[in-house]
């Protein structure tokens, strides 16, 4: 049912709008001899759909692009679901949260999912949410709602957030992989992730100092 929210309206291509530029970037490799000759070669978000749909053109490509668009939107929804679980929400509440953000999450008058579904921004957002969730899972390990996180890296013993050996072993490898993934798709995602991590650090620091 969640997939239908994205699939029924399909890829947003109202003219004029930025998605036309994103579609052009996906197809630009048709006119280049090498991957690096592309104007946005460093953004994997455009090469992935091209790799999947390079055999199709015109309306046939748009037909299959709707499936790709639906899939990438569901991946972002899955990260938001895991984030809500890491925040301590139950399964039902997390599903409601995902549904609400899928419908209402937007920028001005247009939906984030529809407007950025075939752009690199949605990949950066997936990475930013994942970074925030991983840090939150680490910060809440050993707390009553840590059981909702479902991460094998979370230890059952409550430790200081700045316990460096655990910090490096638990979250550093994932962060090292995710930061370039975000940066090479949309640099603004680094700011989004940094804001989320900063909020978690401040919250965790204040929590320690309660009497």
C-alpha positions as CSV (number, residue, x, y, z in Angstrom):
1,X,0.0,0.0,0.0
2,X,2.9,2.3,0.8
3,X,4.4,1.6,-2.6
4,X,1.2,2.6,-4.3
5,X,1.5,6.1,-2.9
6,X,4.6,6.5,-5.0
7,X,3.8,4.3,-8.0
8,X,0.3,5.5,-8.9
9,X,1.3,9.2,-9.4
10,X,4.7,8.0,-10.9
11,X,7.7,10.1,-11.7
12,X,7.1,13.8,-11.5
13,X,7.8,15.5,-14.8
14,X,5.7,18.6,-14.9
15,X,7.2,21.2,-17.1
16,X,9.2,23.3,-16.2
17,X,10.7,21.5,-13.2
18,X,14.0,20.2,-12.0
19,X,13.2,16.5,-12.5
20,X,13.6,17.1,-16.3
21,X,17.2,17.9,-15.6
22,X,17.6,14.8,-13.4
23,X,16.2,12.7,-16.3
24,X,18.6,14.3,-18.7
25,X,21.5,13.4,-16.3
26,X,20.4,9.8,-16.2
27,X,20.4,9.6,-20.0
28,X,23.5,11.7,-20.6
29,X,25.7,8.6,-20.6
30,X,24.1,7.6,-23.9
31,X,26.1,10.4,-25.5
32,X,29.4,9.8,-23.7
33,X,32.2,7.3,-24.3
34,X,33.3,6.9,-20.7
35,X,31.7,7.2,-17.2
36,X,34.0,10.1,-16.3
37,X,32.9,12.2,-19.3
38,X,29.5,12.7,-17.7
39,X,28.8,16.2,-16.3
40,X,27.8,14.6,-12.9
41,X,29.9,11.4,-13.1
42,X,30.6,11.5,-9.3
43,X,26.9,11.2,-8.4
44,X,26.1,7.5,-8.3
45,X,22.4,8.3,-8.0
46,X,22.3,9.0,-11.8
47,X,24.5,6.1,-12.9
48,X,22.4,3.5,-11.0
49,X,19.1,4.1,-12.9
50,X,21.1,4.5,-16.1
51,X,22.6,1.0,-15.5
52,X,19.2,-0.4,-15.0
53,X,17.3,1.4,-17.8
54,X,19.9,2.2,-20.4
55,X,18.2,-0.3,-22.8
56,X,14.9,1.6,-22.7
57,X,14.1,5.0,-24.2
58,X,11.0,7.2,-24.5
59,X,7.8,6.1,-22.9
60,X,9.2,2.6,-22.3
61,X,11.9,4.1,-20.1
62,X,9.4,6.2,-18.2
63,X,7.3,3.1,-17.6
64,X,10.2,1.3,-15.9
65,X,11.5,4.4,-14.3
66,X,8.3,4.5,-12.2
67,X,9.4,1.1,-10.6
68,X,12.9,2.5,-9.9
69,X,11.4,5.6,-8.4
70,X,9.0,3.6,-6.2
71,X,11.9,1.4,-5.0
72,X,14.2,4.2,-4.0
73,X,11.3,6.0,-2.2
74,X,10.6,2.8,-0.2
75,X,14.3,2.6,0.8
76,X,14.1,6.1,2.2
77,X,10.9,5.2,4.0
78,X,12.7,2.1,5.4
79,X,15.4,4.3,6.9
80,X,12.8,6.6,8.5
81,X,11.1,3.5,9.9
82,X,14.3,2.4,11.5
83,X,15.0,5.9,12.8
84,X,11.6,6.0,14.5
85,X,12.3,2.6,16.0
86,X,15.7,3.9,17.3
87,X,13.8,6.8,18.8
88,X,11.8,4.4,20.9
89,X,8.5,4.3,19.0
90,X,6.7,1.0,18.8
91,X,6.1,-0.9,15.5
92,X,2.6,0.5,14.9
93,X,3.6,4.1,15.8
94,X,6.6,3.8,13.5
95,X,4.5,2.7,10.6
96,X,2.1,5.6,11.2
97,X,5.1,7.9,11.3
98,X,6.4,6.6,8.0
99,X,3.0,7.0,6.4
100,X,2.7,10.6,7.6
101,X,6.1,11.7,6.5
102,X,5.6,10.0,3.1
103,X,2.5,12.1,2.6
104,X,3.5,15.4,4.2
105,X,7.3,15.5,3.9
106,X,7.9,18.2,1.3
107,X,9.6,21.4,0.4
108,X,7.2,24.4,0.0
109,X,4.3,23.2,-2.1
110,X,5.8,20.0,-3.6
111,X,6.6,16.6,-2.1
112,X,10.2,15.7,-1.4
113,X,9.7,12.2,-2.7
114,X,8.0,13.3,-6.0
115,X,10.4,16.2,-6.7
116,X,13.6,14.4,-5.8
117,X,12.7,10.8,-6.5
118,X,15.0,10.4,-9.5
119,X,17.7,12.9,-8.3
120,X,20.8,12.5,-6.2
121,X,19.2,14.3,-3.3
122,X,17.2,11.2,-2.2
123,X,20.4,9.1,-2.0
124,X,22.0,11.8,0.2
125,X,18.9,11.8,2.4
126,X,19.0,8.1,2.8
127,X,22.6,8.3,3.9
128,X,21.9,11.3,6.2
129,X,19.1,9.5,8.0
130,X,21.2,6.3,8.3
131,X,24.1,8.3,9.9
132,X,21.7,9.9,12.3
133,X,20.1,6.6,13.2
134,X,23.4,4.8,13.7
135,X,24.7,7.5,16.1
136,X,21.3,7.4,17.9
137,X,21.4,3.6,18.3
138,X,24.9,4.0,19.8
139,X,23.9,6.8,22.1
140,X,21.0,4.9,23.5
141,X,22.6,1.5,23.9
142,X,21.7,0.0,27.2
143,X,18.7,2.3,27.7
144,X,15.1,0.9,28.0
145,X,14.2,1.5,24.4
146,X,17.4,0.3,22.9
147,X,15.8,-3.0,22.2
148,X,13.8,-1.3,19.4
149,X,17.0,-0.6,17.5
150,X,17.6,-4.1,16.3
151,X,21.3,-3.5,15.7
152,X,23.8,-6.3,16.6
153,X,26.5,-3.6,17.2
154,X,24.5,-2.2,20.2
155,X,25.9,-3.4,23.5
156,X,23.5,-4.2,26.4
157,X,25.7,-2.4,28.9
158,X,25.1,1.4,29.3
159,X,28.4,3.1,28.7
160,X,29.6,6.7,28.2
161,X,28.9,8.1,24.8
162,X,32.6,9.0,24.5
163,X,33.9,5.4,25.2
164,X,36.3,5.6,22.3
165,X,37.0,1.8,21.7
166,X,33.3,1.1,21.5
167,X,32.7,4.2,19.5
168,X,35.2,3.2,16.8
169,X,34.2,-0.4,16.7
170,X,30.4,0.2,16.6
171,X,29.8,3.1,14.3
172,X,33.0,4.4,12.7
173,X,33.1,1.9,9.9
174,X,29.6,2.6,8.9
175,X,30.1,6.4,9.1
176,X,33.3,6.2,7.0
177,X,31.3,4.5,4.3
178,X,28.2,6.7,4.5
179,X,29.9,10.1,4.5
180,X,31.4,9.8,1.0
181,X,28.1,8.2,-0.2
182,X,26.2,11.3,1.0
183,X,28.9,13.8,-0.1
184,X,29.1,12.4,-3.6
185,X,25.4,12.6,-4.1
186,X,24.4,15.9,-2.5
187,X,26.7,17.9,-0.2
188,X,23.8,19.4,1.7
189,X,23.2,15.9,3.1
190,X,26.3,16.2,5.2
191,X,24.8,19.3,6.8
192,X,21.6,17.4,7.5
193,X,23.5,14.5,9.1
194,X,25.7,16.8,11.1
195,X,22.7,18.6,12.5
196,X,21.1,15.3,13.5
197,X,24.3,14.0,15.1
198,X,24.8,17.4,17.0
199,X,21.3,17.2,18.4
200,X,21.9,13.6,19.6
201,X,25.2,14.6,21.3
202,X,23.6,17.6,23.0
203,X,20.6,15.6,24.2
204,X,22.9,12.8,25.5
205,X,25.2,15.3,27.3
206,X,22.2,17.0,29.0
207,X,20.8,13.7,30.0
208,X,24.0,12.7,31.9
209,X,23.9,15.9,34.0
210,X,20.4,15.3,35.4
211,X,20.3,14.9,39.2
